[in-house]
Amino acid sequence: MKEVVCGVMTYVGKPNLADYFPVLESIDPQGILKQMKIYFDKLFAIFDGIIDEKLKSRGQTNDLLEALIDINQRDEVELNRDEIKHMLLDLFVAGTDTTSSTVEWAMTELLRNPDKMSRRSQHLDESRFILAGEILDRMVHLMLAIFVGNFGWKLEQGTKLEELDMDEKFGLTLQKVIPLKAVPMKL
């Protein structure tokens, strides 16, 4: 799943000559449109499976997808299945990639600066008492608080702090070229 989302984000964020010269769109000289279609088709197939599972287990949960399916199944169809999949795409890609990328960069910085990691873990109690309405705004902070407050961290065997890669690649979000590989340890 992450590979598919990363593929979508990479190709959506690439500069495309066809965006500047529409006459090139049918030629797709960089192959960007072709690659985006491949990744979007994979993601839509995953969403189809999720929707099918939700249809089989109707009424067990009351979540966003169930509400969208309810709208879809009314007599006057206001929302078709493709529109549901596109809404899921917007929510999923926007939420997943930006949050995970931000947490990865933050954890990398904390691992590179162990003194900041220990200071951060001492101030975690303020993150644990958050009202439900504020949770979405503070998702990255909460994830970091959970990671830092409940686990010790070490780099993958053989990796030294000073060798930790800080190169970035551009897409819709700024991602690490070489993903962070850290091992959690019980405190």
Steps between C-alpha positions, in 0.01 A plus 500: 500500500778744592674429170183590311447821698865598455469434127193722477669778696822476298334526160240759602780721632733466200526798268322397181575667168143427389375733775689787338453395139154337469575391145736240653230340716404234245868411447585489875874540427610430859257211555359674807134465403550130422666436838237700689224292336672179609528615863149648511356177359680300773370733769145491363513118498596510869211740568262269312602218733447719806158610375400139424604394852302788648192397298526148645525627858241778486386644829793376709673837510383853454782664308553730203500221243174361634343848476619535140360158412168596661484806276591283201222249568213747522236500229629822347868421463685813607840336520620216279771244578764679292434823688537313830833359382622845400400642839688216671799574278505865604469417869738207499786641298489843661486359853733205465794643314529834675465356850735205452761714323490764773531238776790333317690829471428591862615158627815530288578837660430365849727199441775728371467709817465261798501788751184640337346152500543465876372856566197432279413177682504688834228741378254247368229530762371821340432304175301225677202715607363633175136560418359289217441802276867593512631156415505540123688828523760341723534156337872531429571619855298214644673241285841633600395508864394137483817393321739694723312454826445127481815374330872548492641515147817386332608510141505185292811292564808646337360851456681785678329828597745704295427282193122542525380604155333841485452521123152577375294427191226723378140396442188662639672463835870504579609142559827341606697337218604218733222421751575513871559153645480517877435218744273556802611366838293451815562765762 
